[in-house]
Amino acid sequence: MSKPRPDDPCEATLTEPELLDVATAIRRRSVESWGAERAVTIVGQSEAIREPLERLVKVARFHEPVLILGESGVGKESFAQALHVMSPRAPQSFVSVNCPQYQEGNLTVSELFGHSRGSFTGATNDRRGCFETADGGSIFLDEVADLHMSAQVMLLRSLATGEFQPLGSARTRRVNVRVISATNRDLNALAADERFRRDLLFRLRYFQLEVPPLRARGEDWKLLAKHFLSRLARRYGVVKCFSADSVRLLDSYAWPGNVRELVSVTTAGYALSDGDRIEPRDIVDHLEQGSRPAGSEVDEIYRRLCRESGDFWQLVQEPFLDRELSRKEVRRIVSRGLRDSRGSYRRLVEIWRLPGESYQKFMDFLRHHRLKPSHGKDES
């Protein structure tokens, strides 16, 4: 195997210029594979998006399964596509399956593995499944938590042996497919409730990527909005941007629908605005009522912590010691951060851009003042 060149974008760790190089490489390779209309574009420069991109370029060259975690709308499918185009499998097929679409057992198995004529009512012809179509390439199982139990059994066998039998067929077929799956649900909890096979979870999770919510990505929403507005301008021939008032409004918005919601809000604002500036009146009705900025001090502190200018000691510790913030308010801030870091205090320190050596100081502060929420993983 040839040794990667020093400037190969598949080499980690990523500095900011290298992060841009990776995004450029992903787009270029997706255009080469699928054309400009299906180009994969991952936009962002925040620390929160850096970690999954670093891991992506490390694991792309391998063939083992990858599990992508993240809230609805964060862009899990884009990461799956990026994994494929950055891998040796890029010239071959990338096949996407929406698991919740197939709730009946036979239909699910047929979609994934195919069927023989007469294997069930309505099976009038032999049919190839998605695994056979993806042979040599990658298959993406979106919302894999909703995969029917009968299909889970066959998927487990396929992952273990590389073989499967189409529904109603006695003939075993062998395929070479990389399985990439994604979910916004807790598979460990589902496995504990026996609603998802634990042995299948282990097979799917050789590598794991966590795509952060938009609210944890600081200023990235502005870069994304600019990208979406540029795309609209190319399509409709009119250049528009958000006004200063709209930027202030959206800067304090929680984005419960993540990147998918940002696309919707940007498109609505572009269509409804009268001039070349998108004003708050053009977008406010498209923001979720419960997530609109309430102006609370706690929300503002949290937003500032997630931005480049955030400083936990100045924004939280000092006001708490001066009794300007209550214990309940600090716990709310930390609890919200733990949701964004999936329960990891060490990851939370990274999201809030505290120096690595500050981790123990941060944990000591929480313990000493009884500020630790009941959830969260202490990695001291």
Backbone hydrogen bonds, N-H to C=O, Kabsch-Sander energy under -0.5 kcal/mol:
donor,donor_aa,acceptor,acceptor_aa,energy
8,D,5,R,-2.0
11,E,8,D,-2.0
15,T,13,T,-0.5
19,L,15,T,-2.4
20,L,16,E,-1.8
21,D,17,P,-2.0
22,V,18,E,-2.5
23,A,19,L,-2.1
24,T,20,L,-2.4
25,A,21,D,-2.6
26,I,22,V,-2.7
27,R,23,A,-2.1
28,R,24,T,-2.8
29,R,25,A,-2.8
30,S,26,I,-2.1
31,V,27,R,-2.3
32,E,28,R,-2.2
33,S,29,R,-1.8
34,W,30,S,-3.2
35,G,30,S,-0.5
35,G,31,V,-1.9
38,R,35,G,-1.1
39,A,36,A,-1.4
41,T,39,A,-0.6
42,I,40,V,-0.5
43,V,41,T,-0.6
50,R,46,S,-1.1
51,E,47,E,-1.2
53,L,49,I,-1.4
54,E,50,R,-2.6
55,R,51,E,-2.3
56,L,52,P,-2.3
57,V,53,L,-2.2
58,K,54,E,-1.2
59,V,55,R,-2.3
60,A,56,L,-1.7
62,F,59,V,-1.5
66,V,179,V,-1.8
67,L,207,F,-2.7
68,I,66,V,-0.5
68,I,181,S,-3.0
69,L,67,L,-0.5
69,L,209,L,-3.3
70,G,183,T,-1.2
74,V,71,E,-1.5
79,F,75,G,-1.6
80,A,76,K,-2.1
81,Q,77,E,-2.7
82,A,78,S,-2.3
83,L,79,F,-2.4
84,H,80,A,-1.8
85,V,81,Q,-2.6
86,M,82,A,-1.8
87,S,84,H,-1.5
90,A,87,S,-1.6
92,Q,89,R,-2.3
95,V,138,S,-2.4
97,V,140,F,-3.1
99,C,97,V,-1.0
99,C,142,D,-1.9
101,Q,98,N,-1.7
102,Y,99,C,-1.7
103,Q,101,Q,-0.7
108,T,104,E,-2.3
109,V,105,G,-2.5
110,S,106,N,-2.7
111,E,107,L,-2.4
112,L,108,T,-2.1
113,F,109,V,-3.3
114,G,110,S,-2.0
115,H,127,R,-1.7
116,S,167,L,-2.7
118,G,123,A,-3.5
119,S,116,S,-2.0
123,A,120,F,-2.5
124,T,122,G,-1.7
127,R,115,H,-2.6
130,C,111,E,-2.6
131,F,112,L,-2.8
133,T,129,G,-2.0
134,A,130,C,-2.1
135,D,132,E,-1.2
136,G,176,N,-3.1
137,G,134,A,-3.3
138,S,93,S,-2.4
139,I,178,R,-2.6
140,F,95,V,-3.4
141,L,139,I,-0.6
141,L,180,I,-2.6
142,D,97,V,-2.6
142,D,140,F,-1.0
144,V,141,L,-0.7
144,V,182,A,-2.4
146,D,143,E,-1.9
147,L,144,V,-1.9
152,Q,148,H,-1.9
153,V,149,M,-1.7
154,M,150,S,-1.4
155,L,151,A,-2.7
156,L,152,Q,-2.4
157,R,153,V,-1.7
158,S,154,M,-2.3
159,L,155,L,-2.6
160,A,156,L,-1.9
161,T,157,R,-2.5
162,G,158,S,-2.5
163,E,157,R,-0.5
164,F,173,R,-2.2
167,L,114,G,-2.5
169,S,166,P,-2.3
173,R,164,F,-3.2
175,V,162,G,-2.4
177,V,175,V,-0.6
178,R,137,G,-2.2
179,V,177,V,-0.6
180,I,139,I,-2.9
180,I,178,R,-0.6
181,S,66,V,-2.7
182,A,141,L,-2.1
183,T,68,I,-1.8
187,L,185,R,-1.0
190,L,186,D,-2.0
191,A,187,L,-2.5
192,A,188,N,-2.1
193,D,189,A,-1.6
194,E,191,A,-1.4
195,R,190,L,-3.2
196,F,190,L,-0.9
201,L,197,R,-2.0
202,F,198,R,-2.0
203,R,199,D,-1.4
204,L,200,L,-2.3
205,R,201,L,-1.5
206,Y,203,R,-0.5
207,F,65,P,-1.3
209,L,67,L,-2.5
211,V,69,L,-2.9
211,V,209,L,-0.5
216,A,213,P,-1.4
217,R,214,L,-1.9
220,D,217,R,-2.2
221,W,218,G,-0.8
222,K,219,E,-1.3
223,L,219,E,-1.0
224,L,220,D,-2.6
225,A,221,W,-2.8
226,K,222,K,-2.3
227,H,223,L,-2.0
228,F,224,L,-2.6
229,L,225,A,-2.7
230,S,226,K,-2.1
231,R,227,H,-1.9
232,L,228,F,-2.1
233,A,229,L,-2.4
234,R,230,S,-2.1
235,R,231,R,-1.6
236,Y,232,L,-2.8
237,G,233,A,-2.3
241,C,276,D,-1.9
243,S,278,I,-2.3
247,V,243,S,-2.3
248,R,244,A,-2.1
249,L,245,D,-2.1
250,L,246,S,-2.9
251,D,247,V,-2.2
252,S,248,R,-0.8
252,S,249,L,-0.8
253,Y,250,L,-1.3
254,A,291,S,-1.2
258,N,255,W,-1.5
259,V,73,G,-0.7
260,R,73,G,-1.6
260,R,257,G,-0.6
261,E,257,G,-1.1
261,E,258,N,-0.5
262,L,258,N,-1.9
263,V,259,V,-2.3
264,S,260,R,-1.7
265,V,261,E,-2.9
266,T,262,L,-2.7
267,T,263,V,-2.3
268,A,264,S,-2.4
269,G,265,V,-2.6
270,Y,266,T,-2.3
271,A,267,T,-2.2
272,L,268,A,-2.5
273,S,269,G,-1.7
275,G,277,R,-0.5
278,I,241,C,-2.8
279,E,277,R,-0.7
282,D,279,E,-1.7
283,I,279,E,-0.5
283,I,280,P,-1.4
284,V,280,P,-2.6
286,H,283,I,-2.1
287,L,284,V,-1.4
291,S,288,E,-1.2
292,R,288,E,-0.6
292,R,289,Q,-1.1
300,E,296,S,-2.0
301,I,297,E,-2.5
302,Y,298,V,-2.4
303,R,299,D,-2.4
304,R,300,E,-2.1
305,L,301,I,-2.2
306,C,302,Y,-1.5
307,R,304,R,-1.0
310,G,307,R,-1.9
315,L,311,D,-3.0
316,V,312,F,-2.8
317,Q,312,F,-1.8
318,E,313,W,-2.5
320,F,316,V,-2.2
321,L,317,Q,-2.7
322,D,318,E,-2.1
323,R,320,F,-1.6
324,E,319,P,-3.5
325,L,319,P,-1.4
330,V,326,S,-2.1
331,R,327,R,-2.4
332,R,328,K,-1.9
333,I,329,E,-2.0
334,V,330,V,-2.6
335,S,331,R,-3.0
336,R,332,R,-2.2
337,G,333,I,-2.0
338,L,334,V,-2.3
339,R,335,S,-1.7
340,D,336,R,-1.6
341,S,337,G,-1.6
342,R,339,R,-0.9
343,G,338,L,-3.3
344,S,341,S,-1.2
345,Y,343,G,-0.6
345,Y,377,K,-1.6
348,L,344,S,-1.9
349,V,345,Y,-2.3
350,E,346,R,-1.4
351,I,347,R,-2.4
352,W,348,L,-2.3
353,R,350,E,-1.4
354,L,349,V,-2.5
358,S,355,P,-2.3
359,Y,356,G,-1.3
362,F,358,S,-2.7
363,M,359,Y,-2.5
364,D,360,Q,-2.7
365,F,361,K,-2.2
366,L,362,F,-1.9
367,R,363,M,-2.6
368,H,364,D,-2.9
369,H,365,F,-1.7
370,R,367,R,-1.5
371,L,366,L,-3.4
372,K,366,L,-0.7
377,K,343,G,-4.6
378,D,376,G,-0.6
379,E,377,K,-0.6
